Amino acid sequence: MAKDQTVGAVDWHVESTLAMKPKARQHPILPVSGERNILITSALPYVNNEPHLGNVIGCVLSGDVFSRYCRLRNYNTLYVCGTDEYGTATETKAIEEGLTPQQICDKYFAVHSQIYKWFNIDFDVFGRTSTPQQTKIAQDIFWRLNERGYIRKDRVHQLYCESCDRFLADRFVEGTCPFCKYEDARGDQCDKCGHLINAIELKSPRCKLCSSEPKIKTSDHLFLDMPKLQSSVQQWSEKSAHNGNWSNNAKSVTFTWIRDGLEPRCITRDLKWGTTVPLDGYTEKVFYVWFDAPIGYLSITACYTDKWEKWWKNPDEVQLYQFMAKDNIPFHTVVFPCSLIGAEDNYTLLNHISSTEYLNYQDGKFSKSRGVGVFGTDAISTGIPADVYRFYLLYVRPETQDSVFSWDDFSSKVNAELVNNLGNFINRTLVFLKNNFDSTIPEITLTPGDNELIAKITTELQKYIGYIEKLKLRDALKQLLLISSLGNSYIQAGEPWKTVDSGEIERAKAGSLIGLCANIACLLSVMMQPYMPAISQEIQDQLKAPAEFNVLQEKFLPFLCAGHKIGEPHPLFKKLDDSMIAELKEKFSGKKK
C-alpha cells in the first residue's frame, strides 16, 4: 500500500472522530445566547378545508424540510404552525355544513393534523388561533397601536344582504373581478389574477349565502394607518431583503406595494366569530383575519411556552424564516410588519421569506368541489408512501415559476430518480456487502481515485448545504441525487463483482470499494432526512448506522468503520407501473357527468 494512500485513509477516519455530535431536542425549545437561533413559521392554513398537494408544498412541507435541515446542523430551531380558525371563511363553512364555527374548527383541525402527520411534517408545535392567548396578544398589539396614533376611525361602504339581514364580510360575497373579469372572485381577493379587492368593487355581486344581490350601506370601522408607518416599513423591508434571503416574488410584491404608497387598511369586520375588538363602540365587531391571523404565530408559541417572548421579542438573537405561497406575501412583508413596528415592543421581524409560486394540477387547478386534483386524504388513499409524494413535490417545487403536478412526470421521476438511481445504489451496495463480506464493513484503503471521489462528494455536499441555506430546496435535492449518481458510477466502474473472488489483493480492493459505497449510503441517509425522513430512517436501520452520525457535517466523513455489521438489506422503493398511474389520473380528473 502506497504511503499517500495510508495517510489519506488515516486522515479521513481521524476527521470523523472530530465531527459534530447531534444535539438533543428538548422541549420547550428556547433561544440560547451565542447560538444560531432559528424561528420558522409556515403560513397558517385555513381551518375550513382540506389541504391539497399545492397547499402542502406551498407552506408546511417546505418549512419542514428547512427545520429538519436546521436540526441536522445543530441550530437551535423552533418550527411553529397551526390552523387559522377565525373569520369569514369559518363562518361560511359552518353555515354550509350546519355546524357552529367551533365545531367546524374542531373538525378540520383534526383533518389537518392527520394529514400533516401522515406527510411526516415534524412541527415543534402545531396549534390553533382560537385561544385566550390569541385574544390577549392581539388586543395588546391593538392597544399599543391605538395609543401611538396608528389606529383611525372611518365609515365604510359595505355590502348588506337584506334577505339575510346582515352586513356581508368579504368572503360572504362573490362576483366578477373588476380587473380580470373572473366571474367567481371573492370579496377580498381574486383567485385568478391575485388582485386584492374591496367587496363593493365587484361587478354583479351576489350573497354567498342566498345568492341575492346585496345593497351598499355604511358601517363604522377601525383602520391601521399604514401611511404613517410607510417610511419605517420601507426602511425595514429594504434592509431585511438585502441582508436576508427573500424570494424574488416577495421582493417584487413588497416593493410594488410600498412604491405605490400604503393606504389605511380596515382591521375590523362585522362578524361574531373572531377576536373581539376591545374599543368602546366597536365591541360587537371582530378583528379582520389579516390583522389577526399572523398574530397566531405568536399566540401558538405562547401556548407552547410561557417564555414565548424570548422568541418573538428578541430580534438581536433570533432569525425569523417564513414559508408561504405567493398570495400571502403582502400580509407578511407589509401589513403584519406594520402592526409589529407600530406596536413598538421590540418584536422579532421577518429576516428571510421563501414564497413559492403555485403548483397546478395536470392541465388546470386543484378543485375540491369538482373533484380535480389530489387532496390530503386522497394521497393517503393511493397507497403510495408519503415520502414518495414529498420527494416529487420538492422536486417540482414552484420556487421561481408556477409548476405542475403531473402523474406521468411523477411516475417518470420516481422510477428514474428513486428506484433506478437512489434505491438501486443503496440496495446493490448493501446486498453486495451481505453476500460477499458477511454484512461487515471491510478495511477501507483509499486510492487516489477514492480521494478524488471523496473530494467531489464533499463539494456536492457543500453545495447542498449552500442551497438550503439560501432556501433553494429544489436545487439541494438535486445535489443529493447527484451524489447518488456518483456512487452508482463509481461502483459500476469498479465492477467489484468481477474481482471479489480473484485473490486476496483483488478481494481487498473490492471490499474497500464497497466499504466506501456503504459510507456514501450513510451520508445520503442523513442528507435525505429533510426530504424523505421515513426512507432516511429505513436506510439507517438497514445500515445499523450509529446515532451520532445524524448531524450534517461540512465534509463527507466515514462513520461506518471496518468491522461494523449492517442489518438486512431490502429494496427501498417500488416501481410505479403505467396501469396504476392511468387509474390514478382518471380517479382524480374530476366528477363524471
N, C-alpha and C positions, 0 to 999 in steps of 0.2 A: 504493500500500500504506500503510495507516494506521501511525502511529508505534508504537502499542502492539503491533501485530502483529509488527513488525520486532523490537522488543525481546524479545517472547516467544520468537520463533524463535531469536534470538541466545543468550538465557539458556539455553534448552533444550539447544542444542548445546554451549555452554561448559561446562555442568554435566557433560556426558558425558566431557569431557576430564579432569575431576577425579575420575572414578569409580574405585572399587577395581579392581585388576587381579587376575586369577586367581593363586592361589598354587600353585606346583609341588608335586606329590605325589611325595615321595622316600622310599624305604624304607631302613632301618627308620624308621617314624614314632615320634617320642618327644615327650613333653611339653616345651613351651617356656615358661620362666618369663615371666610377664607376658601370655601369650596365653590365649585360651579353649581349654582342653584338654578334649576330649570323648572319653570312652571308652564305646563302645557294644557291648553284647552282645545276642545273641538266644538264646533257650533252646536248649540243645544237643539236637538231635533224636536219638532212639534209633536206633542203627545196625541194628536188627533188622527194619526195614520200609521201605516206600516211602512218602514223604510224599504226602498228598492236598492238595487246594486249601485246606482248612481249616488244615492244618499250615503251609502256605506263608504264608498271611496272618497266622496267629497269631504268627509269630516272624520268620523270615528276611526276608520281603518288607517287613514294617513297619520292621524295623531298617535295611534297605537304603534305603528312602525317606528316613529320617531322616539316615542317614550321607551320602547324596548331597546332601541339603539342606545339611548342615553344611559339606561341602567347598565348595559354591557360595557359602557365606557366609565362606569363608576361615578357618573354625575349624580348629584343629589336631585332627584326628579320626582315631581308630583304631576299626575295626569288626572284632570278634572273634567267631568262631563255630567249630563243629566237631561231630563226631559223638560222642555219649555211648556208649562202647563196652563198659564193664564191667557186670557184674551179671547178675541172673537172666534178664532179657529176652534177653540174648545167648546164654546157655547154653541156654535153652528153644528158641530159633530154631535153634541149632546141632544140637540133638537132632532137631528136626523135619526138617531138611534133610540130616542125615547128614554134617555138616561139623564141623570144630573151631571153637571160638569165634573164633580168629584168622582163619580162613578166612571166617567169616560177616562179621567186621568189615571185612576187605579187600573182600569182595564188595559190601556195602551202602555202604561209604564211597564206592566208585566210583559206585554208583547215585545217592546223594545229591549228589555232586559234579557229575555230569552234569545232573541235574535243576535244580540251583540255577544252574549255568552257563547253561542254556537260558532260565531265567527272568530272566537278566541281573542276578543278585544279585552285587554288587561288594564282596565281603569284602576286607579288607586281609589277613586270614589266616583260612583255613578248615582247622582241624586235627583232631586226634583226642585222645582221653583215654588211650589205651593206650600211654603213652610213659614213658620213665625220668623225665622232668621231672614227670609227674603223680605218680609214686611218691614222688619226693623232696619235693615241696611238700606233698602230702597227709600224709605221715608227719611232716614238720616241724610242721605245724599240730597234728597229733595230739599229738606230744610236748610242745608248748607248752601245750596244753590240759591234758594229764596232769600236767605239772609245777605247774600253777596250781590243781590240785584240781577241775577241771571234768570229769574222767572218773571214772565209778564202775563197779563190777563188780556184776553181778547174774545170777541164774539165771533162765532164760526157759523158759516152757512153749512148745513148738513142735510143729508137726505133723510126724510121722515116717511115711514110707511104708515099710511092711515089705516090700512087693513089690519096691520099687526099692532098699531098704536104704540110705536116705538121709534126712536132715532136708530138709524141703521149704521152700525160701525162698519169700517171699511170692508171687512170680509163677509158682511151680510149683503153686499151689493156686487152685482156683476153687470157688465155692459161692454160696449165697443170701445177699444183703446183709442184715445184721440191722436195717438202718434202713429201707430202701425195698422189701425183698423181691425185688430184681432177682436173677434166678437165675444170672447169669453174672458175678457180681462177682469181681474179682481179690482175692488175699490181702493186698494193700496198699491198694487204693482201689477204690471202686465207680464205674464209668464213668457210671452213670445218675444217681446223686444227688450224687456228688462226695465223699462222706464218706471219710476215711481209716479204714482198718480194720486191726486185728490179725488175722492169719490164723486164729487159734483162735476168733475171734468169728463166723466164717462159719457159717451153718447148712448142714447137709448138705455138708460139704467133700468135695472129690474131688481126687486127684492128677492134675495136668495131663498127666503122662507115661503113666500106665497106667489112670487113671480109678477106681482103687480108693480106698476110704475110708481116709484116714490116721488114725493114733492120736496122742495127745498124749504127748510126752516132754519132758524138761528138757535144756537146754544152757546153758553159761556164755557170757555176752556182756558187751560193754562199752557203756556209755551216756554220752551227753553230758548232763551235769547242768544242764539248761536252767533249772530253778527258781533256781539260784544266779545265773543271768545275766538273769533276768527284768527286774529293775529297770534294768539297763544297756540292754537291748534296747528296753524300753518308752521310755526317755528318748530313745534314738537315733531310734526309729521316729516318735515324735511330732514331733521336730524335723525329720526328713527329709521327712515328709509335709507339714508346714507350709511349709517353705522350698522344696520341690521340686514337681514335677508328678507326682502319683500318681493313677492311675485310681481311680474310686470303689470298684470291686470290690476293689482292692488295699487300700485303707483299711479297708473293711468286714471282709475276711478277717483282716487282720493284727491289728486292734484286738479282734476277737472272740477270736482265739487268746490274746491277752495278757489280755483281760478274764477269760476262763475259767480262766486260770492255766496256765503252761507245765509240762509234765511231762518227766521224764527220757526221752530218746529213744535207742533202741538204734541204734548206729552200726556194728555188725558183723553178718556173715552167714556161715552155713556153706556157703560156695561155694569154688570153685577159681579162677574167672575174675574177677579184680579186683585192687585194690591190697592187697597183703599187710599185715596188721596186724603192726607190729614188736614188740609187747609179748610177753615170755615167757609161755607158756601159751596164747597166742592166735594164734600164727603160722600155724596151719592155717586160720585164718579170713581173710576179706577185709572191707574197709570197705563198709558199706551204700551203695548208689548215691546216696542223698540226702545223705549226708555227703560222699561222694567226687566226685560229678558236678559240682557248682558250682565245685569247685576246678579243674575243667577249663578254666574261663575263664583262670585264672592260668597253668596249665601250657601251654595253647595259645599264650598270649602269650610264655611263656618259650621255646617252640620257635621263635617268630618273632624274638625278640631276647633276648640275654643281659642286656639292661638292662630286663627286664620289670618290675622293682620300681619303676622310675620312673613306671609307670602304676598299679601295684597297691599301692604303699606310699607314696602321695603324695596324701592326702585334701585337703590345702590347695590344691593346684594342679589337681586333676583332678575333673571331674564325671562320675559314672557313670550312664549310661542303660541300662536293661534292658528288653527286649521279650520277651513271652511270652503264652501263653494262661492263662486264669484258674486252671486246675488246678495250675499251677506256682507260684502266688503265695506260699503259706506257706513254701515251701522257700527262696525268695529274700528274703523280708521278715522271716522269723523264724529258721528253722533255720540257714541259711548265715551270717547276721549274728551269731548266737550263737557260731558257730565262730570267726569273724574277730575279734569283740570279745573273746572269751575268750582268744584267742591272744596278745593284747596286743602286736601287732607293727606298729602304725600302718598297718593295711590301709585301702585305699580302699573305702568302703562305698557302697551304693546311694544315689543322690540323687534319681533320677527313675525311675518304673516305668510302662510302658504295657502293661497286661494286658487282652487282648481277652476278650470272651465267646466263644461257639462259633459257627462257621459250619457250618450244617447243609446237607444236600443235598436239594433238591426237598422231599418230604414227610417225610424221615427223616434218618438219619445216614449218613455215609460208611462203607462196609464193604468191605474188600478181599476177604474170604472170600465174600461174597455178590455181588460184582461191582457194588456200588452206589456211584456217585459217580465223580468224575474224580481220578485219581492222577497223579503227575508224568509218567510215561511215556505215560499216556493223553492228557494235554494236548498233549504233543509230537506224538502221532499224529494229532490232529484237523486239523492244517494251519493252525489259527488262530494268528497270531503271539503270541509271549509277551507283548508289550506290551499286547495287547488283553485277555488274561487279567489282567495286572497292573492295568490300568485298572478292570476290573469288580470284582475282589477288593477294591481300595481304595475303590471307590465304595460297596460294601456292607459295608465293614469293620465287624465287630461291636464297636464301641467302647463302647457302653453297654448293649446287649442282644444276645441271640442274633440272627443274621441267616441268610439262606438264599441258597444258590447256586441260582438258577432259570434254566433255559435260556431260557424265554420272556422273563424280565426281562433276562437277559444280552443277548439279541438286541435287545430294545427299547432298552436303554441304549446299546449300541454304535452302533446305527443312528441314534439321535436325537442323542447327545452327540458321538460321534467322527465319524461320517460327515456328518450334516447340520449340526452346529454347528462343531466344531473343524476338521475336514478341509475342509468347504465354505468356511469363511472364509479359510483359508490358501491353498487352491488357487485360489479365484476372484481373490484378491489378486495372486498371482504370475502367473497366466495373463493377467490384465488388464495387468500390468506388462510382460510379454513381448510381448503383441500390440500394445500401443499406445505403449510407450516404449522399445522395443528392449532390454528386460530391464534397464533402467538406472533407478536411483532419481532422480526429478526433484527440483527445488528444492522444499523444504517451507516454505511460508509460512503460519504459524499464524493462524487466525481466532479470535475469542473462543470460538466453539463448539469449535474444536480444543483450546484451552486448558482448557475445561471437561472435555472427554473425557480429556485427559492427567491432569488432577487427579483425575478419577473413577477412572481406571485405577491411579493411584498409591495411592489409598485402598484399592482392592481388593487391590493388591499387598501393602500393609502388613498387611491382614487375613490374607492368605495366609501371610505371614511369622509373624504372631502366632499363627495356628492351629498351624503346625508347631512353633513354639517350645513350645507347650503340649501337643504330641503329639496334636493333633486332626487326624490326617492326612486323614480323610474330608472334613472341613469345608474344609480347604485345597484339596483337589482341586476342590471345587465353586466356589471363588473363581476358580480357573484357568479353568473352563468359563464362568463369568460374564463374565470379561474377553473371552473369545472371542465370547460373545453380544453384548457391547458393540460389538466390532469389526464383527460381522455387521450389527447395527442401523445403525451409522454408515455403512458402505458402501452399505447398502440405501437409507438416507435421502438420501445424497449423489448417488446414481444417476450415477456418473461416465461410464457408458457412453452416457448421453444428451448429455453436454456435451463429451466429449473431442474431437469434431470440429466444435465450434461456434465456432471462432475462437480466437485466441491467449490471450485472458484466460480464457475458459472452460476451455481445454485446461490452462492453468497450474493452475487450481483443481482440475481432475480429477487432475492429476499430483501436486499437494500432498496431496490426499486419499489417493491410492493409496500415496504415499511414507510417509505416517503409518501406514497399514494394514500396510505391509511391516515397519515397526518394531514394531508390535504383534505381528505374527507372530514376529518375532525375540525379543521378550520372552517370548512364550508358549513358544518353544522352550527357553528357559532354565528357566522355571517347570515345564516338563514333564520335565526331566531326572530328578528324583527318582521320578517316576511312570512315565514311558514313555521310558526312555533311548534306545532304538533309534529311535523315532519322532522324538525330540528331535534326534538326530544327522541323521536324514533331512531334517528341516526346515532345519537349518543348512547341510546340503550343498546343498539347493536354493537357499537364500539366499546361499550362499558367505559366510556370516557370519564375521567376524573372530574369532579365538580369544579375544581379550581380552574379548569380550562374555560369556564363560562365567563370570560371577560374578553373584550375586544382589544387586542394589542395593536401597536403601530407596525409590528413586523410579524411575518409568518414564522412561528416558533413551534418546535416539537413538544407535544405533551404525551404522546404515546411512545414510550421508550422501549428498547429491547427487553423482551420478557413479558410485556403487557399482553394479557389474554383478552381477546374480544368475545362478544356474545355470538348469538346465532344470526347470520345474515338472511334477509329475505327481501324481495322487491319492495320498493317504496311507493311506486305509482302504478296504476293500471291504465293501459291504453284506452282512449275513448274511441269507440267504433262508430262508423258512419251511421248505422241504423239508429243507435241511441241518440246521436246528435240530431238526426232528422226528426225523431219523435219529440225531443225537447223543443226544437224550433217550432214545430207545429203546435205543441201544447201551449206555448206562451206567445202565440202570434195574435191573439185577440179572440173575442167571442164569435162563435159561428152563428150565422143567421139561420 
